[in-house]
C-alpha cells in the first residue's frame, strides 16, 4: 500500500477531511488508471504464447474476484463496518 504525503495536511483523526483530501488528489480517473495499469502489467507478465486479450481478461477477472472475496473475508474477520454504508 502506498502512503501519500498530501494526506498529512488533513487534520489527524478527521476521516471526512482525509476522504476529501484523497478525492482532490486522485480525481475521478484514479481507479480507471490503476485498473488499466493492472491490465497492462498482466499482459506483460503472461508468457508470450498466452498473451491474448481473452487470456488477459480471464486473468484480470480471476484476480479481481479473488481480491473482492478477500475484501469481504477481511471485513468480516476484522469487523469492519459493512461496505454498503
PDB file of N, CA, C and O in Angstrom, chain B, residues numbered from 101:
ATOM      1  N   UNK B 101       0.847  -1.175   0.000  1.00  0.00           N
ATOM      2  CA  UNK B 101       0.000   0.000   0.000  1.00  0.00           C
ATOM      3  C   UNK B 101       0.894   1.240   0.000  1.00  0.00           C
ATOM      4  O   UNK B 101       1.953   1.260   0.626  1.00  0.00           O
ATOM      5  N   UNK B 102       0.453   2.252  -0.700  1.00  0.00           N
ATOM      6  CA  UNK B 102       1.216   3.488  -0.812  1.00  0.00           C
ATOM      7  C   UNK B 102       0.604   4.541   0.114  1.00  0.00           C
ATOM      8  O   UNK B 102      -0.617   4.676   0.198  1.00  0.00           O
ATOM      9  N   UNK B 103       1.457   5.270   0.793  1.00  0.00           N
ATOM     10  CA  UNK B 103       1.006   6.377   1.629  1.00  0.00           C
ATOM     11  C   UNK B 103       1.478   7.661   0.966  1.00  0.00           C
ATOM     12  O   UNK B 103       2.649   7.791   0.612  1.00  0.00           O
ATOM     13  N   UNK B 104       0.572   8.597   0.801  1.00  0.00           N
ATOM     14  CA  UNK B 104       0.898   9.843   0.106  1.00  0.00           C
ATOM     15  C   UNK B 104       1.057  10.984   1.093  1.00  0.00           C
ATOM     16  O   UNK B 104       0.257  11.132   2.017  1.00  0.00           O
ATOM     17  N   UNK B 105       2.091  11.790   0.897  1.00  0.00           N
ATOM     18  CA  UNK B 105       2.389  12.907   1.795  1.00  0.00           C
ATOM     19  C   UNK B 105       1.265  13.941   1.853  1.00  0.00           C
ATOM     20  O   UNK B 105       1.093  14.609   2.873  1.00  0.00           O
ATOM     21  N   UNK B 106       0.509  14.078   0.779  1.00  0.00           N
ATOM     22  CA  UNK B 106      -0.539  15.105   0.750  1.00  0.00           C
ATOM     23  C   UNK B 106      -1.563  14.891   1.858  1.00  0.00           C
ATOM     24  O   UNK B 106      -2.205  15.846   2.296  1.00  0.00           O
ATOM     25  N   UNK B 107      -1.721  13.673   2.307  1.00  0.00           N
ATOM     26  CA  UNK B 107      -2.703  13.391   3.344  1.00  0.00           C
ATOM     27  C   UNK B 107      -2.254  13.899   4.706  1.00  0.00           C
ATOM     28  O   UNK B 107      -3.072  14.024   5.617  1.00  0.00           O
ATOM     29  N   UNK B 108      -0.996  14.185   4.855  1.00  0.00           N
ATOM     30  CA  UNK B 108      -0.501  14.705   6.126  1.00  0.00           C
ATOM     31  C   UNK B 108      -1.107  16.076   6.422  1.00  0.00           C
ATOM     32  O   UNK B 108      -1.179  16.496   7.576  1.00  0.00           O
ATOM     33  N   UNK B 109      -1.540  16.768   5.369  1.00  0.00           N
ATOM     34  CA  UNK B 109      -2.131  18.091   5.580  1.00  0.00           C
ATOM     35  C   UNK B 109      -3.559  18.000   6.118  1.00  0.00           C
ATOM     36  O   UNK B 109      -4.068  18.971   6.678  1.00  0.00           O
ATOM     37  N   UNK B 110      -4.204  16.857   5.957  1.00  0.00           N
ATOM     38  CA  UNK B 110      -5.558  16.684   6.505  1.00  0.00           C
ATOM     39  C   UNK B 110      -5.449  16.556   8.021  1.00  0.00           C
ATOM     40  O   UNK B 110      -4.500  15.973   8.545  1.00  0.00           O
ATOM     41  N   UNK B 111      -6.434  17.108   8.707  1.00  0.00           N
ATOM     42  CA  UNK B 111      -6.406  17.043  10.172  1.00  0.00           C
ATOM     43  C   UNK B 111      -6.370  15.602  10.637  1.00  0.00           C
ATOM     44  O   UNK B 111      -7.118  14.760  10.141  1.00  0.00           O
ATOM     45  N   UNK B 112      -5.491  15.322  11.596  1.00  0.00           N
ATOM     46  CA  UNK B 112      -5.378  13.971  12.140  1.00  0.00           C
ATOM     47  C   UNK B 112      -6.673  13.599  12.835  1.00  0.00           C
ATOM     48  O   UNK B 112      -7.227  14.383  13.606  1.00  0.00           O
ATOM     49  N   UNK B 113      -7.152  12.394  12.555  1.00  0.00           N
ATOM     50  CA  UNK B 113      -8.351  11.898  13.195  1.00  0.00           C
ATOM     51  C   UNK B 113      -9.648  12.346  12.535  1.00  0.00           C
ATOM     52  O   UNK B 113     -10.725  11.930  12.963  1.00  0.00           O
ATOM     53  N   UNK B 114      -9.573  13.175  11.516  1.00  0.00           N
ATOM     54  CA  UNK B 114     -10.780  13.639  10.847  1.00  0.00           C
ATOM     55  C   UNK B 114     -10.919  12.894   9.525  1.00  0.00           C
ATOM     56  O   UNK B 114     -10.359  13.305   8.509  1.00  0.00           O
ATOM     57  N   UNK B 115     -11.666  11.800   9.547  1.00  0.00           N
ATOM     58  CA  UNK B 115     -11.767  10.944   8.370  1.00  0.00           C
ATOM     59  C   UNK B 115     -12.473  11.638   7.203  1.00  0.00           C
ATOM     60  O   UNK B 115     -12.189  11.323   6.047  1.00  0.00           O
ATOM     61  N   UNK B 116     -13.376  12.564   7.474  1.00  0.00           N
ATOM     62  CA  UNK B 116     -14.053  13.277   6.383  1.00  0.00           C
ATOM     63  C   UNK B 116     -13.072  14.158   5.616  1.00  0.00           C
ATOM     64  O   UNK B 116     -13.105  14.211   4.386  1.00  0.00           O
ATOM     65  N   UNK B 117     -12.195  14.851   6.353  1.00  0.00           N
ATOM     66  CA  UNK B 117     -11.191  15.694   5.682  1.00  0.00           C
ATOM     67  C   UNK B 117     -10.190  14.820   4.930  1.00  0.00           C
ATOM     68  O   UNK B 117      -9.721  15.192   3.854  1.00  0.00           O
ATOM     69  N   UNK B 118      -9.863  13.658   5.498  1.00  0.00           N
ATOM     70  CA  UNK B 118      -8.944  12.734   4.834  1.00  0.00           C
ATOM     71  C   UNK B 118      -9.560  12.252   3.517  1.00  0.00           C
ATOM     72  O   UNK B 118      -8.882  12.200   2.491  1.00  0.00           O
ATOM     73  N   UNK B 119     -10.841  11.904   3.554  1.00  0.00           N
ATOM     74  CA  UNK B 119     -11.525  11.464   2.341  1.00  0.00           C
ATOM     75  C   UNK B 119     -11.550  12.543   1.273  1.00  0.00           C
ATOM     76  O   UNK B 119     -11.346  12.261   0.092  1.00  0.00           O
ATOM     77  N   UNK B 120     -11.799  13.775   1.687  1.00  0.00           N
ATOM     78  CA  UNK B 120     -11.808  14.896   0.736  1.00  0.00           C
ATOM     79  C   UNK B 120     -10.416  15.125   0.144  1.00  0.00           C
ATOM     80  O   UNK B 120     -10.277  15.421  -1.043  1.00  0.00           O
ATOM     81  N   UNK B 121      -9.392  14.984   0.983  1.00  0.00           N
ATOM     82  CA  UNK B 121      -8.014  15.155   0.502  1.00  0.00           C
ATOM     83  C   UNK B 121      -7.679  14.078  -0.526  1.00  0.00           C
ATOM     84  O   UNK B 121      -7.032  14.360  -1.534  1.00  0.00           O
ATOM     85  N   UNK B 122      -8.114  12.856  -0.275  1.00  0.00           N
ATOM     86  CA  UNK B 122      -7.857  11.763  -1.232  1.00  0.00           C
ATOM     87  C   UNK B 122      -8.570  12.026  -2.550  1.00  0.00           C
ATOM     88  O   UNK B 122      -7.983  11.856  -3.619  1.00  0.00           O
ATOM     89  N   UNK B 123      -9.833  12.442  -2.481  1.00  0.00           N
ATOM     90  CA  UNK B 123     -10.582  12.711  -3.710  1.00  0.00           C
ATOM     91  C   UNK B 123      -9.938  13.834  -4.510  1.00  0.00           C
ATOM     92  O   UNK B 123      -9.838  13.753  -5.735  1.00  0.00           O
ATOM     93  N   UNK B 124      -9.499  14.886  -3.815  1.00  0.00           N
ATOM     94  CA  UNK B 124      -8.863  16.012  -4.508  1.00  0.00           C
ATOM     95  C   UNK B 124      -7.561  15.594  -5.159  1.00  0.00           C
ATOM     96  O   UNK B 124      -7.236  16.044  -6.258  1.00  0.00           O
ATOM     97  N   UNK B 125      -6.815  14.735  -4.485  1.00  0.00           N
ATOM     98  CA  UNK B 125      -5.508  14.331  -5.020  1.00  0.00           C
ATOM     99  C   UNK B 125      -5.654  13.383  -6.210  1.00  0.00           C
ATOM    100  O   UNK B 125      -4.971  13.546  -7.221  1.00  0.00           O
ATOM    101  N   UNK B 126      -6.532  12.406  -6.093  1.00  0.00           N
ATOM    102  CA  UNK B 126      -6.619  11.377  -7.123  1.00  0.00           C
ATOM    103  C   UNK B 126      -7.551  11.733  -8.266  1.00  0.00           C
ATOM    104  O   UNK B 126      -7.291  11.349  -9.407  1.00  0.00           O
ATOM    105  N   UNK B 127      -8.621  12.450  -7.995  1.00  0.00           N
ATOM    106  CA  UNK B 127      -9.557  12.806  -9.044  1.00  0.00           C
ATOM    107  C   UNK B 127     -10.361  11.606  -9.518  1.00  0.00           C
ATOM    108  O   UNK B 127     -10.164  10.487  -9.045  1.00  0.00           O
ATOM    109  N   UNK B 128     -11.272  11.848 -10.460  1.00  0.00           N
ATOM    110  CA  UNK B 128     -12.185  10.793 -10.895  1.00  0.00           C
ATOM    111  C   UNK B 128     -11.541   9.700 -11.747  1.00  0.00           C
ATOM    112  O   UNK B 128     -12.121   8.625 -11.901  1.00  0.00           O
ATOM    113  N   UNK B 129     -10.379   9.948 -12.294  1.00  0.00           N
ATOM    114  CA  UNK B 129      -9.762   8.970 -13.195  1.00  0.00           C
ATOM    115  C   UNK B 129      -8.813   8.004 -12.490  1.00  0.00           C
ATOM    116  O   UNK B 129      -8.254   7.121 -13.140  1.00  0.00           O
ATOM    117  N   UNK B 130      -8.619   8.145 -11.199  1.00  0.00           N
ATOM    118  CA  UNK B 130      -7.617   7.345 -10.492  1.00  0.00           C
ATOM    119  C   UNK B 130      -7.877   5.847 -10.590  1.00  0.00           C
ATOM    120  O   UNK B 130      -6.960   5.081 -10.888  1.00  0.00           O
ATOM    121  N   UNK B 131      -9.084   5.428 -10.349  1.00  0.00           N
ATOM    122  CA  UNK B 131      -9.390   3.995 -10.400  1.00  0.00           C
ATOM    123  C   UNK B 131      -9.208   3.467 -11.812  1.00  0.00           C
ATOM    124  O   UNK B 131      -8.627   2.400 -12.011  1.00  0.00           O
ATOM    125  N   UNK B 132      -9.702   4.212 -12.792  1.00  0.00           N
ATOM    126  CA  UNK B 132      -9.548   3.802 -14.192  1.00  0.00           C
ATOM    127  C   UNK B 132      -8.074   3.621 -14.545  1.00  0.00           C
ATOM    128  O   UNK B 132      -7.700   2.629 -15.170  1.00  0.00           O
ATOM    129  N   UNK B 133      -7.245   4.569 -14.150  1.00  0.00           N
ATOM    130  CA  UNK B 133      -5.817   4.490 -14.453  1.00  0.00           C
ATOM    131  C   UNK B 133      -5.166   3.282 -13.788  1.00  0.00           C
ATOM    132  O   UNK B 133      -4.334   2.610 -14.398  1.00  0.00           O
ATOM    133  N   UNK B 134      -5.538   3.006 -12.544  1.00  0.00           N
ATOM    134  CA  UNK B 134      -4.945   1.875 -11.836  1.00  0.00           C
ATOM    135  C   UNK B 134      -5.374   0.550 -12.446  1.00  0.00           C
ATOM    136  O   UNK B 134      -4.572  -0.379 -12.543  1.00  0.00           O
ATOM    137  N   UNK B 135      -6.634   0.457 -12.858  1.00  0.00           N
ATOM    138  CA  UNK B 135      -7.112  -0.770 -13.493  1.00  0.00           C
ATOM    139  C   UNK B 135      -6.410  -0.982 -14.830  1.00  0.00           C
ATOM    140  O   UNK B 135      -6.000  -2.098 -15.151  1.00  0.00           O
ATOM    141  N   UNK B 136      -6.274   0.085 -15.604  1.00  0.00           N
ATOM    142  CA  UNK B 136      -5.583  -0.041 -16.888  1.00  0.00           C
ATOM    143  C   UNK B 136      -4.111  -0.419 -16.704  1.00  0.00           C
ATOM    144  O   UNK B 136      -3.559  -1.171 -17.507  1.00  0.00           O
ATOM    145  N   UNK B 137      -3.481   0.095 -15.660  1.00  0.00           N
ATOM    146  CA  UNK B 137      -2.094  -0.282 -15.376  1.00  0.00           C
ATOM    147  C   UNK B 137      -2.013  -1.759 -15.004  1.00  0.00           C
ATOM    148  O   UNK B 137      -1.077  -2.449 -15.408  1.00  0.00           O
ATOM    149  N   UNK B 138      -2.985  -2.247 -14.237  1.00  0.00           N
ATOM    150  CA  UNK B 138      -3.006  -3.667 -13.877  1.00  0.00           C
ATOM    151  C   UNK B 138      -3.193  -4.549 -15.111  1.00  0.00           C
ATOM    152  O   UNK B 138      -2.559  -5.597 -15.230  1.00  0.00           O
ATOM    153  N   UNK B 139      -4.063  -4.122 -16.025  1.00  0.00           N
ATOM    154  CA  UNK B 139      -4.268  -4.878 -17.266  1.00  0.00           C
ATOM    155  C   UNK B 139      -2.982  -4.920 -18.077  1.00  0.00           C
ATOM    156  O   UNK B 139      -2.607  -5.971 -18.596  1.00  0.00           O
ATOM    157  N   UNK B 140      -2.309  -3.786 -18.186  1.00  0.00           N
ATOM    158  CA  UNK B 140      -1.052  -3.718 -18.920  1.00  0.00           C
ATOM    159  C   UNK B 140       0.015  -4.609 -18.273  1.00  0.00           C
ATOM    160  O   UNK B 140       0.753  -5.308 -18.967  1.00  0.00           O
ATOM    161  N   UNK B 141       0.086  -4.578 -16.960  1.00  0.00           N
ATOM    162  CA  UNK B 141       1.059  -5.418 -16.250  1.00  0.00           C
ATOM    163  C   UNK B 141       0.747  -6.890 -16.474  1.00  0.00           C
ATOM    164  O   UNK B 141       1.652  -7.693 -16.703  1.00  0.00           O
ATOM    165  N   UNK B 142      -0.527  -7.243 -16.408  1.00  0.00           N
ATOM    166  CA  UNK B 142      -0.922  -8.629 -16.638  1.00  0.00           C
ATOM    167  C   UNK B 142      -0.505  -9.072 -18.051  1.00  0.00           C
ATOM    168  O   UNK B 142       0.010 -10.175 -18.233  1.00  0.00           O
ATOM    169  N   UNK B 143      -0.729  -8.220 -19.024  1.00  0.00           N
ATOM    170  CA  UNK B 143      -0.328  -8.519 -20.413  1.00  0.00           C
ATOM    171  C   UNK B 143       1.173  -8.816 -20.471  1.00  0.00           C
ATOM    172  O   UNK B 143       1.596  -9.803 -21.073  1.00  0.00           O
ATOM    173  N   UNK B 144       1.964  -7.955 -19.843  1.00  0.00           N
ATOM    174  CA  UNK B 144       3.424  -8.122 -19.889  1.00  0.00           C
ATOM    175  C   UNK B 144       3.892  -9.370 -19.139  1.00  0.00           C
ATOM    176  O   UNK B 144       4.884  -9.989 -19.525  1.00  0.00           O
ATOM    177  N   UNK B 145       3.184  -9.744 -18.069  1.00  0.00           N
ATOM    178  CA  UNK B 145       3.603 -10.868 -17.242  1.00  0.00           C
ATOM    179  C   UNK B 145       3.231 -12.230 -17.822  1.00  0.00           C
ATOM    180  O   UNK B 145       3.857 -13.238 -17.494  1.00  0.00           O
ATOM    181  N   UNK B 146       2.218 -12.262 -18.678  1.00  0.00           N
ATOM    182  CA  UNK B 146       1.834 -13.540 -19.272  1.00  0.00           C
ATOM    183  C   UNK B 146       2.916 -14.030 -20.233  1.00  0.00           C
ATOM    184  O   UNK B 146       3.550 -13.226 -20.915  1.00  0.00           O
ATOM    185  N   UNK B 147       3.126 -15.335 -20.289  1.00  0.00           N
ATOM    186  CA  UNK B 147       4.067 -15.866 -21.289  1.00  0.00           C
ATOM    187  C   UNK B 147       3.583 -15.466 -22.692  1.00  0.00           C
ATOM    188  O   UNK B 147       2.380 -15.388 -22.942  1.00  0.00           O
ATOM    189  N   UNK B 148       4.519 -15.218 -23.586  1.00  0.00           N
ATOM    190  CA  UNK B 148       4.158 -14.724 -24.922  1.00  0.00           C
ATOM    191  C   UNK B 148       3.129 -15.591 -25.627  1.00  0.00           C
ATOM    192  O   UNK B 148       2.242 -15.070 -26.304  1.00  0.00           O
ATOM    193  N   UNK B 149       3.231 -16.892 -25.479  1.00  0.00           N
ATOM    194  CA  UNK B 149       2.294 -17.783 -26.184  1.00  0.00           C
ATOM    195  C   UNK B 149       0.872 -17.694 -25.621  1.00  0.00           C
ATOM    196  O   UNK B 149      -0.078 -18.113 -26.282  1.00  0.00           O
ATOM    197  N   UNK B 150       0.716 -17.156 -24.415  1.00  0.00           N
ATOM    198  CA  UNK B 150      -0.609 -17.000 -23.800  1.00  0.00           C
ATOM    199  C   UNK B 150      -1.121 -15.562 -23.866  1.00  0.00           C
ATOM    200  O   UNK B 150      -2.198 -15.269 -23.348  1.00  0.00           O
ATOM    201  N   UNK B 151      -0.377 -14.679 -24.482  1.00  0.00           N
ATOM    202  CA  UNK B 151      -0.695 -13.251 -24.485  1.00  0.00           C
ATOM    203  C   UNK B 151      -1.766 -12.920 -25.518  1.00  0.00           C
ATOM    204  O   UNK B 151      -1.466 -12.557 -26.655  1.00  0.00           O
ATOM    205  N   UNK B 152      -3.008 -13.051 -25.102  1.00  0.00           N
ATOM    206  CA  UNK B 152      -4.152 -12.671 -25.948  1.00  0.00           C
ATOM    207  C   UNK B 152      -5.084 -11.807 -25.091  1.00  0.00           C
ATOM    208  O   UNK B 152      -5.066 -11.895 -23.864  1.00  0.00           O
ATOM    209  N   UNK B 153      -5.894 -10.976 -25.745  1.00  0.00           N
ATOM    210  CA  UNK B 153      -6.858 -10.184 -24.971  1.00  0.00           C
ATOM    211  C   UNK B 153      -7.777 -11.061 -24.118  1.00  0.00           C
ATOM    212  O   UNK B 153      -8.115 -10.697 -22.992  1.00  0.00           O
ATOM    213  N   UNK B 154      -8.176 -12.205 -24.648  1.00  0.00           N
ATOM    214  CA  UNK B 154      -9.058 -13.102 -23.901  1.00  0.00           C
ATOM    215  C   UNK B 154      -8.367 -13.669 -22.662  1.00  0.00           C
ATOM    216  O   UNK B 154      -8.988 -13.779 -21.604  1.00  0.00           O
ATOM    217  N   UNK B 155      -7.098 -14.028 -22.783  1.00  0.00           N
ATOM    218  CA  UNK B 155      -6.352 -14.572 -21.644  1.00  0.00           C
ATOM    219  C   UNK B 155      -6.145 -13.510 -20.573  1.00  0.00           C
ATOM    220  O   UNK B 155      -6.265 -13.791 -19.380  1.00  0.00           O
ATOM    221  N   UNK B 156      -5.835 -12.294 -20.998  1.00  0.00           N
ATOM    222  CA  UNK B 156      -5.658 -11.201 -20.043  1.00  0.00           C
ATOM    223  C   UNK B 156      -6.977 -10.928 -19.319  1.00  0.00           C
ATOM    224  O   UNK B 156      -6.995 -10.754 -18.101  1.00  0.00           O
ATOM    225  N   UNK B 157      -8.075 -10.892 -20.069  1.00  0.00           N
ATOM    226  CA  UNK B 157      -9.388 -10.654 -19.453  1.00  0.00           C
ATOM    227  C   UNK B 157      -9.702 -11.740 -18.427  1.00  0.00           C
ATOM    228  O   UNK B 157     -10.208 -11.440 -17.346  1.00  0.00           O
ATOM    229  N   UNK B 158      -9.408 -12.986 -18.753  1.00  0.00           N
ATOM    230  CA  UNK B 158      -9.674 -14.088 -17.818  1.00  0.00           C
ATOM    231  C   UNK B 158      -8.827 -13.946 -16.553  1.00  0.00           C
ATOM    232  O   UNK B 158      -9.324 -14.168 -15.449  1.00  0.00           O
ATOM    233  N   UNK B 159      -7.562 -13.582 -16.707  1.00  0.00           N
ATOM    234  CA  UNK B 159      -6.687 -13.425 -15.545  1.00  0.00           C
ATOM    235  C   UNK B 159      -7.115 -12.245 -14.679  1.00  0.00           C
ATOM    236  O   UNK B 159      -7.130 -12.345 -13.452  1.00  0.00           O
ATOM    237  N   UNK B 160      -7.461 -11.135 -15.311  1.00  0.00           N
ATOM    238  CA  UNK B 160      -7.902  -9.960 -14.553  1.00  0.00           C
ATOM    239  C   UNK B 160      -9.183 -10.285 -13.783  1.00  0.00           C
ATOM    240  O   UNK B 160      -9.320  -9.901 -12.622  1.00  0.00           O
ATOM    241  N   UNK B 161     -10.110 -10.984 -14.416  1.00  0.00           N
ATOM    242  CA  UNK B 161     -11.343 -11.383 -13.718  1.00  0.00           C
ATOM    243  C   UNK B 161     -11.033 -12.309 -12.538  1.00  0.00           C
ATOM    244  O   UNK B 161     -11.593 -12.147 -11.454  1.00  0.00           O
ATOM    245  N   UNK B 162     -10.143 -13.274 -12.753  1.00  0.00           N
ATOM    246  CA  UNK B 162      -9.776 -14.226 -11.700  1.00  0.00           C
ATOM    247  C   UNK B 162      -9.153 -13.496 -10.510  1.00  0.00           C
ATOM    248  O   UNK B 162      -9.529 -13.733  -9.362  1.00  0.00           O
ATOM    249  N   UNK B 163      -8.217 -12.623 -10.786  1.00  0.00           N
ATOM    250  CA  UNK B 163      -7.523 -11.892  -9.719  1.00  0.00           C
ATOM    251  C   UNK B 163      -8.480 -10.938  -9.001  1.00  0.00           C
ATOM    252  O   UNK B 163      -8.440 -10.816  -7.777  1.00  0.00           O
ATOM    253  N   UNK B 164      -9.345 -10.259  -9.775  1.00  0.00           N
ATOM    254  CA  UNK B 164     -10.304  -9.327  -9.178  1.00  0.00           C
ATOM    255  C   UNK B 164     -11.289 -10.058  -8.281  1.00  0.00           C
ATOM    256  O   UNK B 164     -11.569  -9.602  -7.173  1.00  0.00           O
ATOM    257  N   UNK B 165     -11.816 -11.177  -8.739  1.00  0.00           N
ATOM    258  CA  UNK B 165     -12.755 -11.955  -7.913  1.00  0.00           C
ATOM    259  C   UNK B 165     -12.085 -12.405  -6.619  1.00  0.00           C
ATOM    260  O   UNK B 165     -12.697 -12.355  -5.552  1.00  0.00           O
ATOM    261  N   UNK B 166     -10.837 -12.843  -6.711  1.00  0.00           N
ATOM    262  CA  UNK B 166     -10.101 -13.264  -5.513  1.00  0.00           C
ATOM    263  C   UNK B 166      -9.916 -12.084  -4.559  1.00  0.00           C
ATOM    264  O   UNK B 166     -10.082 -12.238  -3.349  1.00  0.00           O
ATOM    265  N   UNK B 167      -9.575 -10.916  -5.087  1.00  0.00           N
ATOM    266  CA  UNK B 167      -9.369  -9.736  -4.247  1.00  0.00           C
ATOM    267  C   UNK B 167     -10.674  -9.301  -3.574  1.00  0.00           C
ATOM    268  O   UNK B 167     -10.672  -8.930  -2.400  1.00  0.00           O
ATOM    269  N   UNK B 168     -11.782  -9.345  -4.308  1.00  0.00           N
ATOM    270  CA  UNK B 168     -13.069  -8.965  -3.725  1.00  0.00           C
ATOM    271  C   UNK B 168     -13.508  -9.948  -2.648  1.00  0.00           C
ATOM    272  O   UNK B 168     -14.084  -9.550  -1.636  1.00  0.00           O
ATOM    273  N   UNK B 169     -13.235 -11.234  -2.868  1.00  0.00           N
ATOM    274  CA  UNK B 169     -13.552 -12.226  -1.835  1.00  0.00           C
ATOM    275  C   UNK B 169     -12.704 -11.960  -0.590  1.00  0.00           C
ATOM    276  O   UNK B 169     -13.205 -12.016   0.533  1.00  0.00           O
ATOM    277  N   UNK B 170     -11.413 -11.668  -0.798  1.00  0.00           N
ATOM    278  CA  UNK B 170     -10.540 -11.354   0.344  1.00  0.00           C
ATOM    279  C   UNK B 170     -11.043 -10.125   1.085  1.00  0.00           C
ATOM    280  O   UNK B 170     -11.000 -10.091   2.315  1.00  0.00           O
ATOM    281  N   UNK B 171     -11.518  -9.118   0.366  1.00  0.00           N
ATOM    282  CA  UNK B 171     -12.046  -7.913   0.995  1.00  0.00           C
ATOM    283  C   UNK B 171     -13.237  -8.258   1.890  1.00  0.00           C
ATOM    284  O   UNK B 171     -13.319  -7.795   3.028  1.00  0.00           O
ATOM    285  N   UNK B 172     -14.154  -9.069   1.374  1.00  0.00           N
ATOM    286  CA  UNK B 172     -15.325  -9.466   2.158  1.00  0.00           C
ATOM    287  C   UNK B 172     -14.906 -10.296   3.372  1.00  0.00           C
ATOM    288  O   UNK B 172     -15.414 -10.092   4.475  1.00  0.00           O
ATOM    289  N   UNK B 173     -13.984 -11.227   3.165  1.00  0.00           N
ATOM    290  CA  UNK B 173     -13.490 -12.051   4.279  1.00  0.00           C
ATOM    291  C   UNK B 173     -12.814 -11.185   5.340  1.00  0.00           C
ATOM    292  O   UNK B 173     -13.058 -11.358   6.535  1.00  0.00           O
ATOM    293  N   UNK B 174     -11.975 -10.263   4.907  1.00  0.00           N
ATOM    294  CA  UNK B 174     -11.270  -9.393   5.849  1.00  0.00           C
ATOM    295  C   UNK B 174     -12.233  -8.494   6.609  1.00  0.00           C
ATOM    296  O   UNK B 174     -12.071  -8.286   7.811  1.00  0.00           O
ATOM    297  N   UNK B 175     -13.232  -7.962   5.918  1.00  0.00           N
ATOM    298  CA  UNK B 175     -14.213  -7.106   6.583  1.00  0.00           C
ATOM    299  C   UNK B 175     -14.922  -7.883   7.690  1.00  0.00           C
ATOM    300  O   UNK B 175     -15.168  -7.354   8.774  1.00  0.00           O
ATOM    301  N   UNK B 176     -15.245  -9.137   7.404  1.00  0.00           N
ATOM    302  CA  UNK B 176     -15.908  -9.964   8.411  1.00  0.00           C
ATOM    303  C   UNK B 176     -14.962 -10.291   9.567  1.00  0.00           C
ATOM    304  O   UNK B 176     -15.345 -10.171  10.730  1.00  0.00           O
ATOM    305  N   UNK B 177     -13.760 -10.692   9.265  1.00  0.00           N
ATOM    306  CA  UNK B 177     -12.794 -11.091  10.292  1.00  0.00           C
ATOM    307  C   UNK B 177     -12.360  -9.925  11.187  1.00  0.00           C
ATOM    308  O   UNK B 177     -12.206 -10.083  12.398  1.00  0.00           O
ATOM    309  N   UNK B 178     -12.168  -8.761  10.575  1.00  0.00           N
ATOM    310  CA  UNK B 178     -11.704  -7.599  11.336  1.00  0.00           C
ATOM    311  C   UNK B 178     -12.851  -6.710  11.807  1.00  0.00           C
ATOM    312  O   UNK B 178     -12.640  -5.640  12.378  1.00  0.00           O
ATOM    313  N   UNK B 179     -14.071  -7.183  11.553  1.00  0.00           N
ATOM    314  CA  UNK B 179     -15.279  -6.481  11.978  1.00  0.00           C
ATOM    315  C   UNK B 179     -15.338  -5.045  11.471  1.00  0.00           C
ATOM    316  O   UNK B 179     -15.677  -4.122  12.211  1.00  0.00           O
ATOM    317  N   UNK B 180     -14.997  -4.876  10.184  1.00  0.00           N
ATOM    318  CA  UNK B 180     -15.155  -3.568   9.546  1.00  0.00           C
ATOM    319  C   UNK B 180     -16.642  -3.323   9.393  1.00  0.00           C
ATOM    320  O   UNK B 180     -17.440  -4.260   9.354  1.00  0.00           O
ATOM    321  N   UNK B 181     -17.005  -2.054   9.306  1.00  0.00           N
ATOM    322  CA  UNK B 181     -18.420  -1.759   9.057  1.00  0.00           C
ATOM    323  C   UNK B 181     -18.773  -2.286   7.675  1.00  0.00           C
ATOM    324  O   UNK B 181     -17.895  -2.530   6.847  1.00  0.00           O
ATOM    325  N   UNK B 182     -20.045  -2.454   7.439  1.00  0.00           N
ATOM    326  CA  UNK B 182     -20.474  -3.021   6.164  1.00  0.00           C
ATOM    327  C   UNK B 182     -20.077  -2.096   5.027  1.00  0.00           C
ATOM    328  O   UNK B 182     -19.972  -0.882   5.203  1.00  0.00           O
ATOM    329  N   UNK B 183     -19.862  -2.677   3.876  1.00  0.00           N
ATOM    330  CA  UNK B 183     -19.426  -1.910   2.723  1.00  0.00           C
ATOM    331  C   UNK B 183     -20.543  -1.047   2.155  1.00  0.00           C
ATOM    332  O   UNK B 183     -20.269  -0.119   1.394  1.00  0.00           O
ATOM    333  N   UNK B 184     -21.794  -1.327   2.504  1.00  0.00           N
ATOM    334  CA  UNK B 184     -22.915  -0.568   1.947  1.00  0.00           C
ATOM    335  C   UNK B 184     -23.136   0.773   2.649  1.00  0.00           C
ATOM    336  O   UNK B 184     -23.961   1.562   2.191  1.00  0.00           O
ATOM    337  N   UNK B 185     -22.439   1.052   3.725  1.00  0.00           N
ATOM    338  CA  UNK B 185     -22.621   2.312   4.460  1.00  0.00           C
ATOM    339  C   UNK B 185     -22.031   3.481   3.761  1.00  0.00           C
ATOM    340  O   UNK B 185     -22.108   4.603   4.261  1.00  0.00           O
TER     341      UNK B 185
END
